[in-house]
Amino acid sequence: MTDHLGTVRDLVNNAGAIVNHIDYSAFGTILAQTDTSMGDRIGFTGREIDNGTQLYYYRARFYNSSMGRFISMDPISFAGHQTNLYTYVANSPTITTDPTGLLTLKEFATLAKTLAIDTFAYITNNPASFLVGCWAVLYYTLVFRFNVQRLDAFGGSGAVCTGLTVAIQGGFGRA
């Protein structure tokens, strides 16, 4: 069972009885659990944890919950809207998540909305060039409106659309 952030709080058996309850700090460090032998690889905000390093895997980078920050710089640099490139969710871990290690859930929603509006406007004005328009709008939205300098951060060189799709899926569901 999870909380509003997708953090696993309780593990239940087939009968629905709680077999392990987990308490976390605001930034995701496990503070206590009722049965440590029942550990699960999915934990804080629904991300996988590496039991050897105790780092959470956020797809684009790893997160250290005891430090409350990522262990590497944001791959999309300042387009992630943080002045500290290691910051986790603008230091607001109780109200938002960072599904992919690139942008908070709110920032993903803003990106998706802006991309949809820009695409609709382009298609309305240029109905004959839909495919070229998709790439043009995607590039324009990411580079000029969101100041993304490294498009390869969204999934590898030449995989901008695929990477953005994965990033948006990670933001709105389980990728």
Backbone as JSON Lines, residues from 0, in Angstrom:
{"i":0,"aa":"M","n":[0.85,-1.16,0.0],"ca":[0.0,0.0,0.0],"c":[0.9,1.24,0.0]}
{"i":1,"aa":"T","n":[0.48,2.26,-0.73],"ca":[1.31,3.44,-0.88],"c":[0.61,4.69,-0.36]}
{"i":2,"aa":"D","n":[1.41,5.74,-0.18],"ca":[0.84,7.03,0.21],"c":[0.65,7.91,-1.03]}
{"i":3,"aa":"H","n":[0.36,9.18,-0.82],"ca":[0.08,10.1,-1.93],"c":[1.27,10.34,-2.86]}
{"i":4,"aa":"L","n":[2.46,9.98,-2.44],"ca":[3.66,10.14,-3.27],"c":[4.04,8.85,-3.99]}
{"i":5,"aa":"G","n":[3.31,7.77,-3.72],"ca":[3.65,6.48,-4.29],"c":[4.64,5.71,-3.46]}
{"i":6,"aa":"T","n":[4.95,6.2,-2.26],"ca":[5.89,5.54,-1.36],"c":[5.23,4.32,-0.73]}
{"i":7,"aa":"V","n":[5.91,3.18,-0.8],"ca":[5.39,1.95,-0.2],"c":[5.44,2.1,1.31]}
{"i":8,"aa":"R","n":[4.27,2.06,1.94],"ca":[4.17,2.18,3.4],"c":[3.86,0.85,4.08]}
{"i":9,"aa":"D","n":[3.08,0.02,3.4],"ca":[2.69,-1.25,3.99],"c":[2.75,-2.36,2.95]}
{"i":10,"aa":"L","n":[3.28,-3.51,3.37],"ca":[3.22,-4.72,2.56],"c":[2.17,-5.62,3.19]}
{"i":11,"aa":"V","n":[1.32,-6.2,2.35],"ca":[0.24,-7.04,2.87],"c":[0.37,-8.45,2.29]}
{"i":12,"aa":"N","n":[-0.19,-9.41,3.02],"ca":[-0.2,-10.78,2.52],"c":[-1.48,-11.03,1.72]}
{"i":13,"aa":"N","n":[-1.67,-12.27,1.28],"ca":[-2.84,-12.6,0.46],"c":[-4.16,-12.39,1.18]}
{"i":14,"aa":"A","n":[-4.14,-12.45,2.5],"ca":[-5.36,-12.25,3.29],"c":[-5.63,-10.76,3.53]}
{"i":15,"aa":"G","n":[-4.71,-9.9,3.12],"ca":[-4.89,-8.47,3.31],"c":[-4.34,-7.94,4.62]}
{"i":16,"aa":"A","n":[-3.69,-8.79,5.4],"ca":[-3.11,-8.36,6.67],"c":[-1.75,-7.7,6.42]}
{"i":17,"aa":"I","n":[-1.48,-6.63,7.13],"ca":[-0.2,-5.94,7.0],"c":[0.9,-6.8,7.61]}
{"i":18,"aa":"V","n":[1.92,-7.12,6.8],"ca":[3.04,-7.93,7.28],"c":[4.29,-7.09,7.49]}
{"i":19,"aa":"N","n":[4.31,-5.89,6.95],"ca":[5.44,-4.99,7.16],"c":[4.96,-3.55,6.98]}
{"i":20,"aa":"H","n":[5.17,-2.73,7.99],"ca":[4.88,-1.3,7.91],"c":[6.21,-0.56,7.92]}
{"i":21,"aa":"I","n":[6.35,0.4,7.01],"ca":[7.62,1.11,6.86],"c":[7.41,2.6,7.11]}
{"i":22,"aa":"D","n":[8.26,3.18,7.96],"ca":[8.26,4.63,8.2],"c":[9.5,5.22,7.55]}
{"i":23,"aa":"Y","n":[9.31,6.34,6.87],"ca":[10.4,7.02,6.16],"c":[10.58,8.43,6.71]}
{"i":24,"aa":"S","n":[11.79,8.97,6.54],"ca":[12.0,10.39,6.79],"c":[11.37,11.15,5.62]}
{"i":25,"aa":"A","n":[11.29,12.45,5.72],"ca":[10.7,13.25,4.64],"c":[11.42,13.03,3.32]}
{"i":26,"aa":"F","n":[12.73,12.79,3.36],"ca":[13.51,12.61,2.14],"c":[13.71,11.15,1.75]}
{"i":27,"aa":"G","n":[13.06,10.2,2.46],"ca":[13.03,8.82,2.02],"c":[13.91,7.82,2.73]}
{"i":28,"aa":"T","n":[14.62,8.21,3.76],"ca":[15.41,7.24,4.51],"c":[14.47,6.38,5.35]}
{"i":29,"aa":"I","n":[14.67,5.08,5.33],"ca":[13.84,4.19,6.15],"c":[14.21,4.4,7.61]}
{"i":30,"aa":"L","n":[13.23,4.8,8.4],"ca":[13.45,5.04,9.83],"c":[13.13,3.8,10.65]}
{"i":31,"aa":"A","n":[12.08,3.09,10.27],"ca":[11.68,1.89,11.0],"c":[10.79,1.04,10.1]}
{"i":32,"aa":"Q","n":[10.81,-0.26,10.36],"ca":[9.87,-1.16,9.71],"c":[9.62,-2.33,10.64]}
{"i":33,"aa":"T","n":[8.42,-2.88,10.54],"ca":[8.03,-3.92,11.48],"c":[8.69,-5.27,11.2]}
{"i":34,"aa":"D","n":[9.08,-5.53,9.95],"ca":[9.71,-6.81,9.62],"c":[10.73,-6.59,8.5]}
{"i":35,"aa":"T","n":[11.99,-6.46,8.88],"ca":[13.03,-6.17,7.89],"c":[13.25,-7.31,6.9]}
{"i":36,"aa":"S","n":[12.84,-8.52,7.25],"ca":[13.0,-9.65,6.33],"c":[12.01,-9.56,5.17]}
{"i":37,"aa":"M","n":[11.0,-8.71,5.31],"ca":[9.98,-8.57,4.28],"c":[10.29,-7.44,3.31]}
{"i":38,"aa":"G","n":[11.52,-6.97,3.3],"ca":[11.89,-5.84,2.46],"c":[11.49,-6.0,1.01]}
{"i":39,"aa":"D","n":[11.24,-4.9,0.37],"ca":[10.83,-4.9,-1.02],"c":[11.79,-4.01,-1.8]}
{"i":40,"aa":"R","n":[11.98,-4.27,-3.05],"ca":[12.89,-3.44,-3.84],"c":[12.27,-2.1,-4.21]}
{"i":41,"aa":"I","n":[10.96,-1.96,-4.08],"ca":[10.27,-0.71,-4.37],"c":[10.02,-0.01,-3.05]}
{"i":42,"aa":"G","n":[10.33,1.28,-2.98],"ca":[10.18,2.0,-1.72],"c":[9.73,3.43,-1.9]}
{"i":43,"aa":"F","n":[10.57,4.36,-1.49],"ca":[10.27,5.79,-1.49],"c":[9.84,6.25,-2.88]}
{"i":44,"aa":"T","n":[8.71,6.9,-2.95],"ca":[8.06,7.41,-4.18],"c":[7.95,6.36,-5.28]}
{"i":45,"aa":"G","n":[7.9,5.1,-4.89],"ca":[7.73,4.02,-5.86],"c":[8.97,3.71,-6.69]}
{"i":46,"aa":"R","n":[10.11,4.18,-6.26],"ca":[11.36,3.92,-6.99],"c":[12.05,2.69,-6.43]}
{"i":47,"aa":"E","n":[12.86,2.06,-7.28],"ca":[13.63,0.9,-6.87],"c":[14.81,1.34,-6.03]}
{"i":48,"aa":"I","n":[15.12,0.53,-5.0],"ca":[16.28,0.82,-4.16],"c":[17.33,-0.26,-4.37]}
{"i":49,"aa":"D","n":[18.57,0.15,-4.46],"ca":[19.68,-0.78,-4.55],"c":[20.07,-1.11,-3.11]}
{"i":50,"aa":"N","n":[19.85,-2.35,-2.7],"ca":[20.1,-2.73,-1.31],"c":[21.57,-2.63,-0.92]}
{"i":51,"aa":"G","n":[22.47,-2.76,-1.87],"ca":[23.89,-2.66,-1.56],"c":[24.33,-1.23,-1.26]}
{"i":52,"aa":"T","n":[23.84,-0.28,-2.05],"ca":[24.26,1.12,-1.88],"c":[23.23,1.96,-1.13]}
{"i":53,"aa":"Q","n":[22.01,1.45,-1.02],"ca":[20.88,2.18,-0.43],"c":[20.53,3.43,-1.25]}
{"i":54,"aa":"L","n":[20.82,3.4,-2.54],"ca":[20.46,4.5,-3.44],"c":[19.19,4.13,-4.19]}
{"i":55,"aa":"Y","n":[18.33,5.12,-4.4],"ca":[17.11,4.93,-5.17],"c":[17.4,5.24,-6.64]}
{"i":56,"aa":"Y","n":[16.85,4.42,-7.52],"ca":[17.06,4.59,-8.96],"c":[15.91,5.4,-9.54]}
{"i":57,"aa":"Y","n":[16.2,6.61,-9.99],"ca":[15.19,7.5,-10.57],"c":[15.33,7.6,-12.08]}
{"i":58,"aa":"R","n":[15.82,6.57,-12.71],"ca":[15.97,6.43,-14.15],"c":[17.08,7.3,-14.74]}
{"i":59,"aa":"A","n":[17.05,8.61,-14.57],"ca":[18.11,9.46,-15.13],"c":[19.32,9.54,-14.21]}
{"i":60,"aa":"R","n":[19.1,9.26,-12.92],"ca":[20.21,9.32,-11.95],"c":[19.78,8.7,-10.63]}
{"i":61,"aa":"F","n":[20.75,8.51,-9.75],"ca":[20.5,7.88,-8.45],"c":[20.33,8.94,-7.37]}
{"i":62,"aa":"Y","n":[19.51,8.6,-6.37],"ca":[19.17,9.51,-5.28],"c":[19.62,8.93,-3.95]}
{"i":63,"aa":"N","n":[20.26,9.75,-3.12],"ca":[20.71,9.36,-1.79],"c":[19.76,9.97,-0.77]}
{"i":64,"aa":"S","n":[18.9,9.15,-0.18],"ca":[17.88,9.67,0.74],"c":[18.47,10.19,2.04]}
{"i":65,"aa":"S","n":[19.6,9.66,2.48],"ca":[20.19,10.17,3.73],"c":[20.76,11.57,3.54]}
{"i":66,"aa":"M","n":[21.17,11.9,2.31],"ca":[21.65,13.25,2.01],"c":[20.52,14.14,1.5]}
{"i":67,"aa":"G","n":[19.43,13.53,1.03],"ca":[18.3,14.29,0.5],"c":[18.62,14.96,-0.83]}
{"i":68,"aa":"R","n":[19.46,14.3,-1.63],"ca":[19.84,14.88,-2.92],"c":[20.3,13.78,-3.87]}
{"i":69,"aa":"F","n":[20.37,14.13,-5.15],"ca":[20.89,13.2,-6.14],"c":[22.4,13.15,-6.03]}
{"i":70,"aa":"I","n":[23.0,12.05,-6.49],"ca":[24.46,11.93,-6.38],"c":[25.17,12.41,-7.64]}
{"i":71,"aa":"S","n":[24.41,12.81,-8.65],"ca":[25.0,13.38,-9.86],"c":[24.19,14.6,-10.28]}
{"i":72,"aa":"M","n":[24.82,15.42,-11.12],"ca":[24.14,16.63,-11.57],"c":[22.95,16.28,-12.46]}
{"i":73,"aa":"D","n":[21.98,17.19,-12.51],"ca":[20.82,17.02,-13.37],"c":[21.27,16.95,-14.82]}
{"i":74,"aa":"P","n":[20.95,15.86,-15.53],"ca":[21.39,15.74,-16.92],"c":[20.83,16.82,-17.84]}
{"i":75,"aa":"I","n":[19.73,17.46,-17.46],"ca":[19.19,18.52,-18.3],"c":[19.6,19.9,-17.78]}
{"i":76,"aa":"S","n":[20.56,19.9,-16.88],"ca":[21.16,21.13,-16.36],"c":[20.11,22.06,-15.76]}
{"i":77,"aa":"F","n":[20.19,23.33,-16.06],"ca":[19.3,24.31,-15.45],"c":[17.89,24.27,-16.02]}
{"i":78,"aa":"A","n":[17.66,23.48,-17.06],"ca":[16.3,23.31,-17.57],"c":[15.43,22.6,-16.54]}
{"i":79,"aa":"G","n":[16.06,21.97,-15.55],"ca":[15.32,21.34,-14.46],"c":[14.81,22.35,-13.45]}
{"i":80,"aa":"H","n":[15.06,23.62,-13.68],"ca":[14.54,24.74,-12.88],"c":[15.08,24.77,-11.45]}
{"i":81,"aa":"Q","n":[16.3,24.27,-11.24],"ca":[16.93,24.32,-9.93],"c":[18.29,25.0,-10.08]}
{"i":82,"aa":"T","n":[18.65,25.81,-9.1],"ca":[19.97,26.42,-9.14],"c":[21.03,25.45,-8.63]}
{"i":83,"aa":"N","n":[20.63,24.5,-7.78],"ca":[21.51,23.44,-7.33],"c":[21.17,22.21,-8.15]}
{"i":84,"aa":"L","n":[22.08,21.74,-8.97],"ca":[21.79,20.66,-9.9],"c":[21.71,19.28,-9.24]}
{"i":85,"aa":"Y","n":[21.89,19.21,-7.94],"ca":[21.76,17.96,-7.19],"c":[20.47,17.92,-6.37]}
{"i":86,"aa":"T","n":[19.73,19.0,-6.33],"ca":[18.54,19.14,-5.5],"c":[17.47,18.12,-5.86]}
{"i":87,"aa":"Y","n":[16.81,17.6,-4.84],"ca":[15.68,16.7,-5.04],"c":[14.39,17.48,-4.8]}
{"i":88,"aa":"V","n":[13.52,17.53,-5.77],"ca":[12.19,18.16,-5.76],"c":[12.15,19.54,-5.08]}
{"i":89,"aa":"A","n":[13.11,20.36,-5.36],"ca":[13.17,21.73,-4.81],"c":[13.05,21.71,-3.28]}
{"i":90,"aa":"N","n":[13.59,20.66,-2.66],"ca":[13.54,20.48,-1.21],"c":[12.12,20.47,-0.66]}
{"i":91,"aa":"S","n":[11.18,19.94,-1.44],"ca":[9.78,19.81,-1.01],"c":[9.32,18.36,-1.16]}
{"i":92,"aa":"P","n":[9.96,17.42,-0.45],"ca":[9.68,16.0,-0.67],"c":[8.33,15.51,-0.17]}
{"i":93,"aa":"T","n":[7.63,16.31,0.61],"ca":[6.33,15.85,1.12],"c":[5.17,16.22,0.21]}
{"i":94,"aa":"I","n":[5.44,17.04,-0.82],"ca":[4.33,17.46,-1.68],"c":[4.51,17.12,-3.16]}
{"i":95,"aa":"T","n":[5.69,16.68,-3.57],"ca":[5.87,16.35,-4.99],"c":[6.91,15.25,-5.14]}
{"i":96,"aa":"T","n":[7.01,14.72,-6.34],"ca":[7.98,13.67,-6.64],"c":[8.77,14.05,-7.89]}
{"i":97,"aa":"D","n":[9.8,13.29,-8.16],"ca":[10.64,13.48,-9.35],"c":[10.74,12.12,-10.02]}
{"i":98,"aa":"P","n":[9.74,11.74,-10.8],"ca":[9.65,10.37,-11.31],"c":[10.84,9.88,-12.13]}
{"i":99,"aa":"T","n":[11.55,10.76,-12.79],"ca":[12.64,10.32,-13.65],"c":[13.99,10.89,-13.29]}
{"i":100,"aa":"G","n":[14.06,11.76,-12.28],"ca":[15.33,12.4,-11.95],"c":[15.62,13.6,-12.82]}
{"i":101,"aa":"L","n":[14.64,14.03,-13.6],"ca":[14.82,15.18,-14.5],"c":[14.0,16.39,-14.07]}
{"i":102,"aa":"L","n":[12.73,16.19,-13.82],"ca":[11.82,17.28,-13.47],"c":[10.83,16.77,-12.42]}
{"i":103,"aa":"T","n":[10.29,17.69,-11.62],"ca":[9.26,17.29,-10.67],"c":[7.98,16.97,-11.44]}
{"i":104,"aa":"L","n":[7.05,16.32,-10.78],"ca":[5.78,15.96,-11.4],"c":[5.06,17.2,-11.92]}
{"i":105,"aa":"K","n":[5.1,18.29,-11.17],"ca":[4.45,19.53,-11.6],"c":[5.12,20.07,-12.86]}
{"i":106,"aa":"E","n":[6.44,20.01,-12.91],"ca":[7.16,20.49,-14.09],"c":[6.87,19.61,-15.31]}
{"i":107,"aa":"F","n":[6.72,18.29,-15.1],"ca":[6.32,17.41,-16.2],"c":[4.95,17.79,-16.73]}
{"i":108,"aa":"A","n":[4.02,18.07,-15.82],"ca":[2.68,18.47,-16.24],"c":[2.72,19.76,-17.05]}
{"i":109,"aa":"T","n":[3.52,20.71,-16.6],"ca":[3.66,21.97,-17.34],"c":[4.26,21.73,-18.71]}
{"i":110,"aa":"L","n":[5.29,20.9,-18.79],"ca":[5.92,20.57,-20.06],"c":[4.92,19.91,-21.0]}
{"i":111,"aa":"A","n":[4.18,18.92,-20.51],"ca":[3.21,18.21,-21.35],"c":[2.12,19.16,-21.85]}
{"i":112,"aa":"K","n":[1.63,20.01,-20.97],"ca":[0.58,20.97,-21.35],"c":[1.11,21.94,-22.4]}
{"i":113,"aa":"T","n":[2.3,22.48,-22.19],"ca":[2.89,23.41,-23.14],"c":[3.12,22.73,-24.48]}
{"i":114,"aa":"L","n":[3.63,21.51,-24.45],"ca":[3.87,20.77,-25.68],"c":[2.57,20.52,-26.43]}
{"i":115,"aa":"A","n":[1.52,20.16,-25.72],"ca":[0.21,19.93,-26.36],"c":[-0.32,21.21,-26.99]}
{"i":116,"aa":"I","n":[-0.22,22.32,-26.29],"ca":[-0.7,23.61,-26.82],"c":[0.11,24.01,-28.04]}
{"i":117,"aa":"D","n":[1.44,23.9,-27.95],"ca":[2.3,24.26,-29.08],"c":[2.02,23.38,-30.29]}
{"i":118,"aa":"T","n":[1.84,22.07,-30.06],"ca":[1.56,21.14,-31.16],"c":[0.22,21.46,-31.81]}
{"i":119,"aa":"F","n":[-0.81,21.69,-31.0],"ca":[-2.13,22.03,-31.54],"c":[-2.06,23.3,-32.38]}
{"i":120,"aa":"A","n":[-1.36,24.3,-31.88],"ca":[-1.24,25.56,-32.62],"c":[-0.53,25.34,-33.95]}
{"i":121,"aa":"Y","n":[0.52,24.53,-33.95],"ca":[1.27,24.28,-35.19],"c":[0.41,23.51,-36.19]}
{"i":122,"aa":"I","n":[-0.25,22.45,-35.74],"ca":[-1.06,21.63,-36.64],"c":[-2.22,22.43,-37.2]}
{"i":123,"aa":"T","n":[-2.82,23.28,-36.4],"ca":[-3.93,24.12,-36.86],"c":[-3.47,25.03,-37.99]}
{"i":124,"aa":"N","n":[-2.28,25.57,-37.87],"ca":[-1.76,26.5,-38.88],"c":[-1.03,25.81,-40.03]}
{"i":125,"aa":"N","n":[-0.62,24.55,-39.85],"ca":[0.15,23.83,-40.87],"c":[-0.32,22.38,-40.99]}
{"i":126,"aa":"P","n":[-1.57,22.14,-41.37],"ca":[-2.12,20.77,-41.33],"c":[-1.42,19.8,-42.28]}
{"i":127,"aa":"A","n":[-0.76,20.27,-43.32],"ca":[-0.14,19.37,-44.29],"c":[1.21,18.82,-43.85]}
{"i":128,"aa":"S","n":[1.81,19.41,-42.83],"ca":[3.16,18.97,-42.43],"c":[3.18,18.48,-40.99]}
{"i":129,"aa":"F","n":[2.32,17.53,-40.68],"ca":[2.18,17.04,-39.3],"c":[3.47,16.44,-38.75]}
{"i":130,"aa":"L","n":[4.09,15.5,-39.48],"ca":[5.27,14.8,-38.96],"c":[6.44,15.76,-38.74]}
{"i":131,"aa":"V","n":[6.73,16.58,-39.72],"ca":[7.8,17.56,-39.56],"c":[7.43,18.51,-38.43]}
{"i":132,"aa":"G","n":[6.16,18.85,-38.35],"ca":[5.68,19.74,-37.3],"c":[5.87,19.18,-35.91]}
{"i":133,"aa":"C","n":[5.66,17.86,-35.75],"ca":[5.85,17.22,-34.45],"c":[7.27,17.45,-33.96]}
{"i":134,"aa":"W","n":[8.24,17.18,-34.83],"ca":[9.64,17.35,-34.44],"c":[9.98,18.81,-34.2]}
{"i":135,"aa":"A","n":[9.46,19.68,-35.05],"ca":[9.75,21.11,-34.91],"c":[9.18,21.66,-33.61]}
{"i":136,"aa":"V","n":[7.95,21.29,-33.3],"ca":[7.32,21.77,-32.06],"c":[8.03,21.19,-30.85]}
{"i":137,"aa":"L","n":[8.39,19.92,-30.9],"ca":[9.1,19.3,-29.79],"c":[10.42,20.02,-29.54]}
{"i":138,"aa":"Y","n":[11.16,20.26,-30.61],"ca":[12.44,20.95,-30.47],"c":[12.23,22.37,-29.93]}
{"i":139,"aa":"Y","n":[11.29,23.09,-30.52],"ca":[11.01,24.46,-30.08],"c":[10.62,24.49,-28.6]}
{"i":140,"aa":"T","n":[9.71,23.61,-28.21],"ca":[9.22,23.6,-26.83],"c":[10.35,23.29,-25.85]}
{"i":141,"aa":"L","n":[11.13,22.26,-26.14],"ca":[12.19,21.87,-25.22],"c":[13.33,22.87,-25.17]}
{"i":142,"aa":"V","n":[13.78,23.33,-26.33],"ca":[14.96,24.19,-26.38],"c":[14.66,25.64,-26.05]}
{"i":143,"aa":"F","n":[13.62,26.18,-26.65],"ca":[13.37,27.61,-26.48],"c":[12.45,27.94,-25.31]}
{"i":144,"aa":"R","n":[11.45,27.12,-25.06],"ca":[10.52,27.43,-23.97],"c":[10.99,26.87,-22.64]}
{"i":145,"aa":"F","n":[11.67,25.71,-22.66],"ca":[12.13,25.1,-21.41],"c":[13.64,25.13,-21.25]}
{"i":146,"aa":"N","n":[14.35,25.72,-22.2],"ca":[15.79,25.93,-22.12],"c":[16.58,24.63,-21.92]}
{"i":147,"aa":"V","n":[16.13,23.54,-22.54],"ca":[16.86,22.28,-22.47],"c":[18.02,22.37,-23.44]}
{"i":148,"aa":"Q","n":[19.23,22.25,-22.92],"ca":[20.42,22.37,-23.76],"c":[20.88,21.02,-24.31]}
{"i":149,"aa":"R","n":[20.57,19.95,-23.59],"ca":[21.02,18.62,-24.01],"c":[19.82,17.74,-24.27]}
{"i":150,"aa":"L","n":[19.4,17.63,-25.52],"ca":[18.25,16.81,-25.84],"c":[18.52,15.33,-25.59]}
{"i":151,"aa":"D","n":[19.79,14.91,-25.6],"ca":[20.1,13.51,-25.36],"c":[19.77,13.08,-23.94]}
{"i":152,"aa":"A","n":[19.57,14.02,-23.03],"ca":[19.19,13.68,-21.65],"c":[17.83,13.02,-21.59]}
{"i":153,"aa":"F","n":[17.01,13.2,-22.64],"ca":[15.68,12.61,-22.67],"c":[15.66,11.23,-23.29]}
{"i":154,"aa":"G","n":[16.79,10.61,-23.49],"ca":[16.74,9.24,-23.97],"c":[17.83,8.86,-24.95]}
{"i":155,"aa":"G","n":[18.85,9.66,-25.07],"ca":[19.94,9.33,-25.97],"c":[19.87,10.14,-27.24]}
{"i":156,"aa":"S","n":[20.99,10.35,-27.85],"ca":[21.07,11.14,-29.06],"c":[20.16,10.56,-30.13]}
{"i":157,"aa":"G","n":[19.33,11.4,-30.71],"ca":[18.42,10.97,-31.77],"c":[17.15,10.33,-31.27]}
{"i":158,"aa":"A","n":[16.95,10.28,-29.97],"ca":[15.76,9.63,-29.42],"c":[14.93,10.6,-28.61]}
{"i":159,"aa":"V","n":[14.82,11.82,-29.1],"ca":[14.14,12.85,-28.32],"c":[12.68,12.5,-28.08]}
{"i":160,"aa":"C","n":[11.94,12.15,-29.13],"ca":[10.51,11.84,-28.96],"c":[10.32,10.63,-28.06]}
{"i":161,"aa":"T","n":[11.09,9.58,-28.29],"ca":[10.99,8.4,-27.45],"c":[11.33,8.72,-26.0]}
{"i":162,"aa":"G","n":[12.41,9.46,-25.8],"ca":[12.81,9.83,-24.44],"c":[11.77,10.67,-23.75]}
{"i":163,"aa":"L","n":[11.16,11.62,-24.48],"ca":[10.14,12.47,-23.87],"c":[8.93,11.64,-23.51]}
{"i":164,"aa":"T","n":[8.57,10.69,-24.39],"ca":[7.44,9.81,-24.08],"c":[7.7,9.04,-22.8]}
{"i":165,"aa":"V","n":[8.89,8.48,-22.66],"ca":[9.24,7.75,-21.44],"c":[9.23,8.68,-20.25]}
{"i":166,"aa":"A","n":[9.76,9.89,-20.42],"ca":[9.8,10.85,-19.32],"c":[8.39,11.22,-18.89]}
{"i":167,"aa":"I","n":[7.49,11.43,-19.84],"ca":[6.12,11.79,-19.48],"c":[5.42,10.6,-18.85]}
{"i":168,"aa":"Q","n":[5.64,9.38,-19.38],"ca":[5.05,8.21,-18.75],"c":[5.53,8.08,-17.32]}
{"i":169,"aa":"G","n":[6.82,8.33,-17.1],"ca":[7.37,8.26,-15.75],"c":[6.74,9.29,-14.85]}
{"i":170,"aa":"G","n":[6.33,10.41,-15.41],"ca":[5.72,11.47,-14.61],"c":[4.27,11.22,-14.3]}
{"i":171,"aa":"F","n":[3.55,10.55,-15.2],"ca":[2.11,10.4,-15.02],"c":[1.69,8.97,-14.72]}
{"i":172,"aa":"G","n":[2.61,8.04,-14.68],"ca":[2.27,6.66,-14.4],"c":[3.53,5.88,-14.12]}
{"i":173,"aa":"R","n":[3.48,4.64,-14.36],"ca":[4.66,3.79,-14.15],"c":[5.26,3.47,-15.51]}
{"i":174,"aa":"A","n":[6.46,3.95,-15.75],"ca":[7.1,3.69,-17.05],"c":[7.72,2.31,-17.04]}
